[in-house]
Amino acid sequence: MSGAILGYGVYIPRYRVKREDIARAWDSSARGENCAAHVNEDSITMAIEAAQNAVTHSGVNPSALDAIYLGTESAPNIEQSAVGAIAATLGARPDIDMVDLGASPRSSIAALKSCLDAVAAGRIKSGLVIGSDCRSASPGSDLELTFGAAAAALVVGRGDGIATVEEIYTYSTEFRDTWRSSKDNYVKIFEPRYSREFGYSRHVAEAAKGLLSKAGLSVNSFQHAVLQQPDDRTPRATARSLGLSPKQTETGFLFPGVGDTGSSSLLLGLAAVLDKARPGEKILGISYGSGASDALIVAAGPGIENRRSRAKAVDRYCANKEYIDYTTYLKRRGIVKEDAAPSRMGLPPMSPLVTREMRELLQLIGAKCHGCGYINYPPSERRICIRCGGTKFDQVSLARRGKIHTYCISYYLPAGFDESPLPVIVADMEDGSRYRALGTEMKPADVKINETVELVVRRLATEDNTNLYGNVFRFPR
């Protein structure tokens, strides 16, 4: 199996919770920190930003993508595709293959294998592979100390890429470790030590040995190695048992600063290595989840350094952070919340009108007037130009960056709005349009006229356990 990686992108939430703060609440101790998704972030919003970064890095037009494969253990709904909102935001064609994979932290590698197979078979020319997770663990559990949140994406296809997936080997058994049933709110684990030794270590080692034997290589053939990172100690110990040196594993080892990011873990570590790899260097990657492990060989291509300026580096996301306390973390994850009924929306997320307008709302499609050039938004509701009365339009994509024109801060909000105080911002966008949206991750004192802002997709509201997504303003990261 082989295929070209045309580009990659990641997304790591801004907020962090220190493990020592979590442990202190339960009379324990721990080191390091976990990425904490904001109150309006989930596996879909994180996947969207990672996908946008990957597409930008690859130079592939989203309309040229033939498939999107998403691997996640934490999709908001058991029966509802998470890929639709991603495709709509990117502006992908409606005739593409959209695939959701889950049930394991290695689901992103299952997605990668599916995409590589489709490219090799000639069924598609290029596809987008995403791993994104925001898993929840019960308060006071061992898993709560390790769970983080992040997303990573690869554009895979034909042609000269920045890297090549040269070989993959899979080792799987009936072993069961972590699980979450349809009736469970939190991921559970039977016995951590048992899972580490007979689950992770055994499967990772067997997958690595099988791959090396199949490829006729040794661990010394690789300049870098990235292992799935469910905790701090197990990947390091397993790497040592395989004969890998700390120098080979240090670049892609992100757990101390981000935590166990589930389905994005291996792809995130791979992205960190690709940020710094030199042409010709080989990377050994090994996933693990639910009794299965995939070992893969990735070789950095000759053009990897030429495209590096297009990528938002993993280090950049890791450095851009703000700490929150444990109580705030519990509130944002919905584990601790006010006992109040949320306000009902005028239009439910599943209503025909919302469904009809979702693509233009997520992708930011506007109608540019032939007569005066004014951009009317949203086009499905603006049949007559509000500036000159014209009725002829061209469809355009709105800019995602601009400067604050005016704003107000809402301090008193009805139940259902989890972020307070909440800025409402009107911004002059780079294409000359003007857009109004809520702000996120903003302190009132930091919101000022002429400050640069960018639009990102976030969860706006939830009704009947169905999410409504839309664009909000954030300070650029």
C-alpha positions as CSV (number, residue, x, y, z in Angstrom):
1,M,0.0,0.0,0.0
2,S,1.3,3.5,-0.9
3,G,-0.1,6.9,-1.4
4,A,0.9,10.6,-1.3
5,I,0.2,13.0,1.5
6,L,-0.5,16.2,-0.3
7,G,-1.0,18.3,2.8
8,Y,-1.8,18.2,6.5
9,G,-3.4,20.4,9.2
10,V,-4.1,20.4,12.9
11,Y,-6.3,22.1,15.5
12,I,-5.5,22.3,19.2
13,P,-7.9,24.1,21.5
14,R,-6.6,27.2,23.2
15,Y,-7.6,26.3,26.7
16,R,-5.6,23.9,29.1
17,V,-6.4,22.3,32.4
18,K,-3.5,21.3,34.6
19,R,-3.6,17.6,35.7
20,E,-2.5,18.6,39.2
21,D,-5.7,20.7,39.5
22,I,-7.8,17.7,38.5
23,A,-5.8,15.4,40.8
24,R,-5.9,17.8,43.8
25,A,-9.7,17.7,43.7
26,W,-9.6,13.9,44.3
27,D,-6.7,13.8,46.8
28,S,-4.2,12.6,44.2
29,S,-1.3,13.9,42.2
30,A,-0.3,14.2,38.5
31,R,1.9,16.2,36.1
32,G,1.3,17.9,32.8
33,E,-1.7,19.4,31.2
34,N,-4.6,18.5,28.9
35,C,-6.2,20.5,26.0
36,A,-9.7,21.4,27.0
37,A,-12.3,22.1,24.3
38,H,-14.2,25.4,24.7
39,V,-17.9,25.3,25.7
40,N,-18.9,25.6,22.0
41,E,-16.3,23.2,20.6
42,D,-16.8,19.5,19.8
43,S,-15.3,16.9,17.5
44,I,-17.0,18.5,14.4
45,T,-15.9,22.1,15.0
46,M,-12.3,20.9,15.7
47,A,-12.4,18.7,12.6
48,I,-13.5,21.6,10.4
49,E,-10.6,23.8,11.5
50,A,-8.0,21.0,11.0
51,A,-9.5,20.2,7.6
52,Q,-9.4,23.9,6.5
53,N,-5.7,24.0,7.5
54,A,-5.0,20.7,5.7
55,V,-6.7,21.9,2.5
56,T,-4.8,25.2,2.6
57,H,-1.5,23.5,3.1
58,S,-2.1,21.0,0.2
59,G,-3.2,23.6,-2.3
60,V,-6.0,21.3,-3.4
61,N,-9.3,23.1,-4.1
62,P,-12.0,21.7,-1.8
63,S,-14.2,21.2,-4.8
64,A,-11.6,18.7,-6.1
65,L,-11.9,16.4,-3.1
66,D,-13.7,13.1,-3.9
67,A,-14.1,11.9,-0.4
68,I,-14.0,12.9,3.3
69,Y,-13.3,10.2,5.9
70,L,-13.7,11.1,9.6
71,G,-12.5,9.0,12.5
72,T,-13.9,9.9,15.9
73,E,-15.0,8.3,19.1
74,S,-16.9,11.3,20.2
75,A,-19.4,12.2,17.4
76,P,-22.2,14.4,18.9
77,N,-24.8,11.9,17.6
78,I,-24.8,8.1,17.3
79,E,-27.1,8.2,14.2
80,Q,-26.3,11.3,12.2
81,S,-23.3,11.9,10.0
82,A,-20.7,14.3,11.3
83,V,-19.1,14.8,7.9
84,G,-22.0,16.8,6.4
85,A,-21.2,20.0,8.3
86,I,-17.5,19.6,7.4
87,A,-18.2,19.2,3.7
88,A,-20.6,22.1,3.7
89,T,-18.1,24.4,5.4
90,L,-15.3,23.5,3.0
91,G,-17.5,23.9,0.0
92,A,-17.0,20.3,-1.2
93,R,-19.1,18.9,-4.0
94,P,-22.4,17.0,-3.1
95,D,-21.4,13.9,-5.1
96,I,-18.4,13.0,-2.9
97,D,-18.1,9.9,-0.6
98,M,-18.7,10.9,3.0
99,V,-17.7,8.3,5.6
100,D,-17.9,8.3,9.4
101,L,-15.7,5.8,11.3
102,G,-15.6,5.3,15.1
103,A,-15.6,2.8,18.0
104,S,-11.8,3.1,18.5
105,P,-9.0,5.7,19.1
106,R,-7.4,4.2,15.9
107,S,-10.4,5.1,13.8
108,S,-8.5,7.9,12.0
109,I,-6.0,5.3,10.8
110,A,-8.8,3.1,9.6
111,A,-10.0,6.2,7.7
112,L,-6.5,6.7,6.3
113,K,-6.4,3.1,5.1
114,S,-9.8,3.4,3.4
115,C,-8.7,6.6,1.7
116,L,-5.4,5.1,0.5
117,D,-7.3,2.1,-0.9
118,A,-9.7,4.3,-2.7
119,V,-6.9,6.3,-4.3
120,A,-4.9,3.1,-5.2
121,A,-8.0,1.5,-6.8
122,G,-8.6,4.6,-8.9
123,R,-12.0,5.3,-7.4
124,I,-11.0,8.7,-6.2
125,K,-8.2,11.1,-7.0
126,S,-7.9,12.8,-3.7
127,G,-9.6,12.5,-0.3
128,L,-9.5,14.2,3.1
129,V,-8.8,12.1,6.2
130,I,-9.6,13.6,9.7
131,G,-9.1,12.4,13.2
132,S,-10.9,14.4,15.8
133,D,-11.9,13.7,19.4
134,C,-13.3,15.4,22.5
135,R,-14.0,12.4,24.8
136,S,-15.5,12.6,28.3
137,A,-14.4,10.7,31.3
138,S,-16.2,10.5,34.6
139,P,-15.0,12.9,37.3
140,G,-12.3,11.4,39.5
141,S,-11.5,8.6,37.1
142,D,-8.0,7.7,35.8
143,L,-9.1,8.6,32.3
144,E,-10.1,12.1,33.4
145,L,-6.5,12.8,34.2
146,T,-5.4,12.0,30.6
147,F,-8.2,13.0,28.2
148,G,-7.5,16.0,26.0
149,A,-9.1,17.3,22.8
150,A,-7.7,18.0,19.3
151,A,-8.0,17.3,15.6
152,A,-5.6,16.5,12.7
153,A,-6.2,16.0,9.0
154,L,-4.4,14.8,5.9
155,V,-5.2,15.4,2.2
156,V,-4.3,12.1,0.4
157,G,-4.1,11.6,-3.3
158,R,-2.1,11.1,-6.5
159,G,0.9,13.1,-7.5
160,D,3.9,14.6,-5.8
161,G,3.1,15.1,-2.1
162,I,5.0,16.3,0.9
163,A,5.3,12.7,2.1
164,T,4.4,9.2,1.1
165,V,2.7,6.4,3.0
166,E,4.8,3.4,1.9
167,E,3.5,0.5,3.9
168,I,0.9,-0.5,6.6
169,Y,0.7,-3.5,8.7
170,T,-2.2,-4.3,11.1
171,Y,-2.3,-6.6,14.1
172,S,-5.7,-7.2,15.9
173,T,-7.2,-9.5,18.4
174,E,-10.5,-9.8,20.4
175,F,-8.9,-7.8,23.3
176,R,-11.3,-5.3,25.0
177,D,-10.1,-2.3,27.1
178,T,-12.0,1.0,27.0
179,W,-15.6,1.2,26.1
180,R,-18.7,3.4,26.0
181,S,-22.2,2.0,25.4
182,S,-25.1,3.9,24.0
183,K,-26.3,4.3,27.6
184,D,-23.0,5.7,28.9
185,N,-22.0,9.4,29.1
186,Y,-18.4,8.6,29.8
187,V,-15.7,6.3,28.5
188,K,-14.9,3.5,30.9
189,I,-11.9,1.2,31.4
190,F,-11.7,-2.2,33.2
191,E,-8.2,-2.0,34.7
192,P,-5.6,0.4,33.4
193,R,-2.6,-1.7,34.1
194,Y,-4.1,-4.7,32.4
195,S,-5.1,-2.6,29.4
196,R,-1.6,-1.1,29.2
197,E,0.3,-4.4,29.3
198,F,-1.9,-6.8,27.4
199,G,-3.7,-4.2,25.2
200,Y,-1.4,-1.3,24.2
201,S,2.1,-2.7,24.7
202,R,1.4,-6.2,23.2
203,H,-0.5,-4.9,20.1
204,V,1.9,-2.0,19.3
205,A,4.9,-4.3,19.6
206,E,3.4,-7.0,17.4
207,A,2.3,-4.5,14.8
208,A,5.8,-2.9,14.7
209,K,7.5,-6.3,14.4
210,G,5.2,-7.4,11.6
211,L,5.8,-4.2,9.7
212,L,9.5,-4.3,10.0
213,S,9.6,-7.9,8.9
214,K,7.3,-7.2,5.9
215,A,9.4,-4.2,4.8
216,G,12.8,-5.7,5.6
217,L,13.8,-2.8,7.8
218,S,15.0,-2.3,11.4
219,V,14.1,0.4,13.9
220,N,17.4,2.1,13.0
221,S,16.0,2.7,9.5
222,F,13.8,5.5,10.9
223,Q,14.7,9.0,11.9
224,H,11.4,9.5,13.7
225,A,8.8,7.4,15.4
226,V,5.3,8.4,16.6
227,L,3.2,6.1,18.8
228,Q,-0.4,6.5,19.9
229,Q,-0.3,8.4,23.2
230,P,-2.9,7.3,25.8
231,D,-0.7,8.3,28.7
232,D,2.9,9.4,29.5
233,R,4.6,6.2,30.5
234,T,3.2,3.4,28.3
235,P,4.3,4.8,24.9
236,R,7.8,5.5,26.3
237,A,8.2,2.1,27.8
238,T,6.9,0.4,24.6
239,A,9.2,2.4,22.4
240,R,12.2,1.4,24.6
241,S,11.2,-2.3,24.3
242,L,11.2,-1.9,20.5
243,G,14.7,-0.4,20.6
244,L,13.7,3.1,19.7
245,S,15.7,5.9,21.2
246,P,14.4,9.1,22.8
247,K,15.8,11.1,19.9
248,Q,13.6,9.2,17.5
249,T,10.4,9.7,19.5
250,E,10.8,13.2,21.1
251,T,9.5,15.3,18.2
252,G,6.2,13.6,17.9
253,F,5.6,13.0,21.6
254,L,3.0,15.5,22.6
255,F,1.1,13.9,25.5
256,P,2.7,16.0,28.3
257,G,1.2,19.2,26.8
258,V,-2.1,18.0,25.2
259,G,-3.1,14.7,26.8
260,D,-4.8,11.7,25.1
261,T,-6.4,13.1,22.1
262,G,-8.0,9.8,20.9
263,S,-8.5,9.5,17.2
264,S,-6.3,12.5,16.5
265,S,-3.4,11.3,18.6
266,L,-1.2,9.6,16.0
267,L,-2.0,12.1,13.2
268,L,-1.2,15.0,15.5
269,G,2.2,13.5,16.4
270,L,2.8,12.8,12.7
271,A,2.0,16.4,11.9
272,A,4.5,17.5,14.5
273,V,7.2,15.4,12.9
274,L,6.3,16.6,9.4
275,D,6.7,20.2,10.6
276,K,10.4,19.5,11.1
277,A,11.3,16.4,8.9
278,R,13.8,16.7,6.2
279,P,13.4,15.2,2.7
280,G,14.0,11.5,2.6
281,E,13.6,10.9,6.4
282,K,11.5,7.9,7.4
283,I,8.8,8.0,10.1
284,L,7.5,5.0,11.9
285,G,3.9,5.5,13.1
286,I,1.9,3.1,15.3
287,S,-1.7,3.4,16.4
288,Y,-3.7,1.5,19.0
289,G,-7.3,1.2,20.0
290,S,-9.8,-1.5,21.0
291,G,-7.5,-4.5,20.5
292,A,-6.0,-3.4,17.1
293,S,-2.8,-1.7,16.1
294,D,-1.6,-0.3,12.7
295,A,2.0,0.3,12.0
296,L,2.9,2.5,9.0
297,I,5.9,3.8,7.2
298,V,5.8,7.4,6.1
299,A,8.7,9.0,4.0
300,A,9.2,12.7,3.8
301,G,9.2,13.9,0.2
302,P,11.6,16.2,-1.6
303,G,9.2,19.1,-1.6
304,I,8.3,19.0,2.1
305,E,10.4,22.1,3.0
306,N,9.0,24.2,0.1
307,R,5.4,23.9,1.4
308,R,6.2,24.4,5.1
309,S,5.3,28.1,5.1
310,R,1.7,27.2,4.3
311,A,1.2,25.0,7.4
312,K,0.1,26.2,10.8
313,A,2.7,24.4,12.9
314,V,1.8,22.2,15.8
315,D,4.2,24.1,18.0
316,R,2.3,27.3,17.2
317,Y,-1.0,25.8,18.5
318,C,0.8,24.3,21.6
319,A,2.3,27.6,22.5
320,N,-1.0,29.6,22.1
321,K,-2.8,28.6,25.4
322,E,-4.7,29.9,28.4
323,Y,-5.3,27.9,31.6
324,I,-8.6,27.3,33.2
325,D,-9.4,25.8,36.6
326,Y,-11.0,22.4,37.2
327,T,-14.4,23.9,38.0
328,T,-14.5,25.9,34.8
329,Y,-13.4,22.7,32.9
330,L,-16.3,20.7,34.4
331,K,-18.8,23.5,33.5
332,R,-17.6,23.7,29.9
333,R,-17.8,19.9,29.5
334,G,-21.4,20.1,30.7
335,I,-20.6,17.8,33.7
336,V,-21.6,20.6,36.1
337,K,-24.4,22.9,34.9
338,E,-27.1,25.1,36.1
339,D,-30.5,23.4,36.6
340,A,-32.5,25.5,34.2
341,A,-34.4,24.7,31.1
342,P,-32.8,26.3,28.0
343,S,-34.8,28.6,25.8
344,R,-36.4,27.0,22.7
345,M,-35.1,28.2,19.3
346,G,-37.5,29.7,16.9
347,L,-36.3,27.3,14.2
348,P,-35.2,23.8,15.4
349,P,-31.8,22.6,14.0
350,M,-33.6,19.8,12.0
351,S,-36.2,22.2,10.4
352,P,-36.4,22.4,6.6
353,L,-35.4,26.1,6.5
354,V,-32.2,25.5,8.6
355,T,-31.3,22.4,6.5
356,R,-31.9,24.4,3.2
357,E,-29.6,27.3,4.3
358,M,-27.0,25.3,6.2
359,R,-24.4,25.1,3.4
360,E,-24.4,28.8,2.7
361,L,-24.3,29.6,6.4
362,L,-21.3,27.4,7.1
363,Q,-19.4,28.0,3.9
364,L,-20.2,31.8,4.0
365,I,-21.8,32.1,0.5
366,G,-23.0,35.6,-0.4
367,A,-24.8,37.2,-3.4
368,K,-22.8,40.0,-5.0
369,C,-25.1,42.5,-6.8
370,H,-24.4,43.1,-10.5
371,G,-25.5,46.7,-10.2
372,C,-23.6,48.1,-7.1
373,G,-21.3,45.3,-6.0
374,Y,-22.8,45.0,-2.6
375,I,-22.6,41.5,-1.1
376,N,-26.0,40.4,0.3
377,Y,-26.2,37.6,2.8
378,P,-27.6,35.0,3.1
379,P,-28.4,34.7,-0.6
380,S,-31.4,32.5,-0.1
381,E,-33.1,35.3,1.8
382,R,-31.8,38.2,-0.2
383,R,-33.5,38.1,-3.6
384,I,-33.4,41.9,-3.9
385,C,-30.2,44.0,-3.2
386,I,-30.7,45.9,0.0
387,R,-28.5,48.7,-1.2
388,C,-29.7,49.4,-4.8
389,G,-32.7,47.1,-5.3
390,G,-31.0,45.1,-8.1
391,T,-32.1,41.5,-8.7
392,K,-29.0,40.0,-10.5
393,F,-26.3,38.4,-8.4
394,D,-23.1,36.4,-8.6
395,Q,-22.4,33.8,-6.0
396,V,-19.3,34.6,-4.0
397,S,-17.5,33.2,-0.9
398,L,-17.2,35.7,1.9
399,A,-13.8,36.5,3.5
400,R,-13.2,35.0,6.9
401,R,-11.0,37.8,8.2
402,G,-11.9,41.4,9.0
403,K,-11.7,44.2,11.6
404,I,-14.3,45.0,14.2
405,H,-16.6,47.9,13.1
406,T,-18.7,48.0,16.2
407,Y,-19.8,45.6,19.0
408,C,-21.8,45.2,22.2
409,I,-21.3,42.9,25.2
410,S,-24.2,40.9,26.5
411,Y,-23.9,40.2,30.2
412,Y,-27.4,38.8,30.9
413,L,-28.3,35.8,28.8
414,P,-31.1,33.3,28.9
415,A,-30.5,29.7,29.9
416,G,-28.8,27.8,27.1
417,F,-26.1,30.3,26.4
418,D,-23.0,28.7,28.1
419,E,-20.5,31.5,27.3
420,S,-21.0,34.7,29.2
421,P,-20.4,37.6,28.9
422,L,-21.0,37.2,25.2
423,P,-19.7,39.7,22.6
424,V,-21.9,40.5,19.5
425,I,-19.7,41.9,16.8
426,V,-20.1,43.6,13.5
427,A,-16.9,43.4,11.4
428,D,-15.8,44.9,8.1
429,M,-14.4,41.9,6.2
430,E,-11.4,41.9,3.9
431,D,-13.6,41.6,0.8
432,G,-15.6,44.7,1.6
433,S,-18.6,42.9,3.1
434,R,-19.9,43.5,6.6
435,Y,-20.8,40.5,8.8
436,R,-22.4,40.2,12.2
437,A,-21.8,37.3,14.6
438,L,-21.2,36.3,18.1
439,G,-17.7,36.3,19.6
440,T,-16.0,33.5,21.3
441,E,-12.9,33.1,23.5
442,M,-13.0,36.8,24.1
443,K,-12.7,38.9,27.3
444,P,-14.8,42.1,27.2
445,A,-11.7,44.3,27.8
446,D,-10.0,42.8,24.8
447,V,-12.8,43.6,22.3
448,K,-12.0,46.9,20.6
449,I,-12.8,48.7,17.4
450,N,-10.4,47.8,14.5
451,E,-9.1,44.7,16.2
452,T,-8.6,41.9,13.7
453,V,-11.0,38.9,14.0
454,E,-11.6,35.7,12.0
455,L,-14.7,33.6,11.5
456,V,-14.6,30.0,12.7
457,V,-17.3,27.3,12.9
458,R,-18.6,26.5,16.4
459,R,-21.7,25.0,18.0
460,L,-24.2,27.7,18.5
461,A,-26.9,25.9,20.3
462,T,-28.4,22.4,21.1
463,E,-32.0,21.4,21.0
464,D,-33.4,17.9,21.5
465,N,-29.8,16.7,21.5
466,T,-29.2,18.0,18.0
467,N,-26.6,20.7,17.4
468,L,-26.8,23.8,15.4
469,Y,-23.5,25.0,13.9
470,G,-22.5,28.4,12.6
471,N,-19.7,31.0,12.3
472,V,-18.5,33.1,15.2
473,F,-15.7,35.6,15.5
474,R,-12.4,34.8,17.3
475,F,-9.1,36.6,17.6
476,P,-6.7,35.0,15.1
477,R,-4.5,32.2,16.4
